[in-house]
Each structure stands twice: as structure tokens, then as C-alpha cells.
Amino acid sequence: MEAIWGAIGEVFSPHMVFVAVSAVALGLFWGAMPGLTTVMAMALLISITYKMSTNAAIMFLIALHTASTYGGSITAVLINIPGTPASIPTAMEGYPLTKKGEGGLALGSAIVASFLGNWIGTIALIIFVPMILAIALKFGAWELFLLALWGIAISGTLTGKEKPIKGWISGCLGLLIAMVGMEPMHAFYRFTFGSIALASGISYLPILIGLFGLAEVLKALSMKVPERIAEQVGRIIPPFYMIKKHLWNTLRSGMLGTLVGAIPGAGPNISSFVAYDVAKRRAKGEEREKFGKGSYAGLIASEVANNATIGGSLLPTMTLGIPGSAGAAIFLGALNLHAVVVGPSIQIEHPGLMYFLYVSLIVANFLMYIMALLLIKPGVKLFTIRRELLMPLIVPLCAIGAYGANQFSFDVYVMIASGLLGFALYKMKFPLAPLILGVILGDMADENLRKAMMIFQADGASVIDVLSRPVGTILLAVVALTFYDGIFRRR
């Protein structure tokens, strides 16, 4: 209890409140701008947290993540341009409501749905973290390698859609990038080609900024210019009977969002579509006919799942060190910058940190709800900035963000190369999430595979001995089934 009260006291200190309010305001604005995704915001601004304390960095990124996730629904509802990819189902139902003159009510419903979705994800995180930590303490080097391999495999399978092979190729490309530099166990150089700059490896931060910053700029500039929105949105706060009517839809979508968020690499894009699809299948009669023409059930399902994914994605991130989404991967990177090593022993090595994370999620959620209601109407005009003017301003931020963490000019070139690579992969319809997971988990997979092989060799272990490890055998079966599902999906 002392640790909980200590976390609450620190969160409500003047400095932390200022950090949270600033991050929420920035997140709402950023998420609402077409082309400026949640992941881009976190990737560009992670360098700011380098000079912050660990707790301030956690509060800043959590508040930014929470607010920008909802912010994507603003332009999705008003102009049919999703601020984030996860808001696409929101746009499918919200924009028809706007054309009917119910744009304000659609926005208000999205705010309430986001608020409730965050609560569901946070409660699930609090309940299941101790259980997963207890299991994770039994993991050895072999199990950690299989866990990293499964994270990349499942990410490729889910994000590759009808062609999982593209997702796996993307993940292998990330693994290849992670292999660059000095090998940690025997200190020999790999893939450096005699370059001193590559000797220490390629930092994941400029790669993240390039893939989700510069690449997004190139993608946005290659699209058509969005139409302008109306300056008046009408009533915002939805009536209580509407919330009550969609209560079961809210709970179901929140559980789906949390579950999908806990799957490495799945993220809010998948969870929002899954919840939307389930809501459509479960709808009956007149409500079913409204889908695609302006359905509050579909809009609420999308936004609840979208936001519940935040808590769900932090579940494997904090307990196993495997990010559940691209946003969680960036959050993990920020923790690494502050020498916080997540995993099974996090409660022992960093006592009180998890309690601070829980309280930060709750406070950020309340601030998002309050500030969204207060800022929507006066902020509508800001969301009409043309992308031709906005996107060129993002490019210098990408360069500053890439250079800022290590003050290494080579990182800027890495960011540019990653941006061009990300744009090329986008054009060829290769998913980026497996690549990021490959970069993040590459060291974990490489080091633990080597350790496991050395341990097995020293013990004279046979194949039977390896398969006699229950957790490892289960994970090996899961990895095999993941590849099997991807290969035979069409059949």
C-alpha cells in the first residue's frame, strides 16, 4: 500500500500534472491531424524524454499515447480522413453521421468510448500482470528465444493479411538490421563493411523515426488533399440512454481490444477492425442495416477496442519485454534510454514502477476525457491545416529527433534511409510492424539462442532433453502452428 500511495503522490505533484496536461493537449492535436499517427508522435518525441526523469518520461508517453489514440477519431468523424490507421472503422461510421448533422454526437460518443476502453485495458493490465510475471520467471534462455521468434512470427502472420510471407520477410529484415555491429558474446564485427559508424550497431530510435515519421510524410504527400471540415459540430456529450444501450458492445469490444493488444505486433489497427467486425455480425435488425451508413454501435466498438489496446499492449511489454504494438515498442525504447530493463524481474529491480504506470494510465485517461470535451469545439479550426503546409514541418522534427538522443550525425542518415525503406515497403504492401519487432527483439533472440546452445552443449542435452522442457515445448508448438496457419491460410 505504501508503494501505491507513493505513486499517487508523485503523479499528482505539480511537475507531473504539468507534464501530463501538456502531453494530452499535444496528443489530441497530433492525433487529429491527418497523416500524423500516434506512433509517429511517440517516435518523434521520444528524444524529449531523454532529459526527463524516468517517471516523467513514463507519464509523458502514456498521456501522449492515450490522447493521440482518441485524437485520430476527430478528423475520421468530421472529414472521413482517419488521423490514425486504427480510426478507419470510426471514419466508416462517423462520417456518415456527420453528413446527417450528428457530427458532434458522434465525436462525443467516440470520447466516451475511448474513456471506457482505456479503463477496460488498464484494469486488465493490473489484474493479469502478477499472473504473467509468475509464469515468466520460469523462462530460460531457450524459452526467451522462442518467445522473441513467436513475437516476430505472429506479427508477420497478422499484419501480412492474405500474404503472411510478406510479414515474415519484413520481420527477417528487422532481424538482419539488429545483427549489424559488434556481436555481444564474442565481440566480433558483423555486417559493418569496415565502417566505424556501424561498429556499435544501428540504433532503433532513428529507425523508428524514419519508418513512422519520414515514411508517413512521404505517404501523406502522395495522397489526395483532404476536404475542409465544418466549423460547427453541434452537441457533443451523448445522452446516458445511448451509453446504456451499447454497454454490452462496449464490454465485448474492450475485451477484444485488450486481447488483441496483448498479441505482439497486432496493435490497435487490428483490434479496431476485429471489434468492428464482431459488432457488425452481432447487430440485429435495424441496427445492422445502419452499418456503413452511420452506426453508433460500429463507431463505439472501434473506439473502445482501439483504446483498450493500450493497456493490452503494455501487458507483454512490461512482463516479457515483447512490445504488443508499435507504440509499446517505442515506450519500451524510452524505458531502455532510462536504463529500465523490463521483464519478469521488473518488480524486484524497479519496485514501485508498475504502480506508477497504473496510476499514470488512469490519470491520463481522465485528462484525455476532460480536455477532449473542452477543446473539441475551439480546436476544430486547427484540424483544417493543409497537409502541404504541415508535412514539410515534420521533416526537420524527424532529423532533430534522430540526432537528439545520441548526438550522432550518422543517425540522421539512418533515419532518412529508414524513411525511404518504409515508404518503399508501403508501396509494395509490406507491413512495418514485423520489421520494428525484428529490430527490437533481434538482440534478445540472438543472445538467448547463443546462450541456450552453449548451455545445451555443456550439459550434453539431446533433442529429447530439449523437448522435455514444458514451457519451451509449448512455445515451440505455438511457433510451428503460427507458421502453419500462415502457410495454409488460403486453404
Secondary structure, DSSP 8 states (H G I E B T S, - for coil): -HHHHHHHHHHTSHHHHHHHHHHHHHHHHHHHSTT--HHHHHHHHGGGGGGS-HHHHHHHHHHHHHHHHHHHHHHHHHHS--SSGGGHHHHHHHHHHHHTT-HHHHHHHHHHHHHHHHHHHHHHHHHHHHHHHHHHTT--HHHHHHHHHHHHHHHHHHHTTT-HHHHHHHHHHHHHHHT-EE-TTT--EES-TT-STTTT---HHHHHHIIIIIHHHHHHHTS-------S-----S--HHHHHHTHHHHHHHHHHHHHHHTSTTTHHHHHHHHHHHHHHHH--HHHHHHTTT--HHHHHHHHHHHHHHHHHHHHHHHHHS--SSHHHHHHHHHHHHTT---STTHHHHSTTHHHHHHHHHHHHHHHHHHHHHHHHHHHGGGGG--HHHHHHHHHHHHHHHHHHTT--THHHHHHHHHHHHHHHHHHTT--SHHHHHHHHHHHHHHHHHHHHHHHHHHHT--HHHHHT-HHHHHHHHHHHHHHHHHHTS--
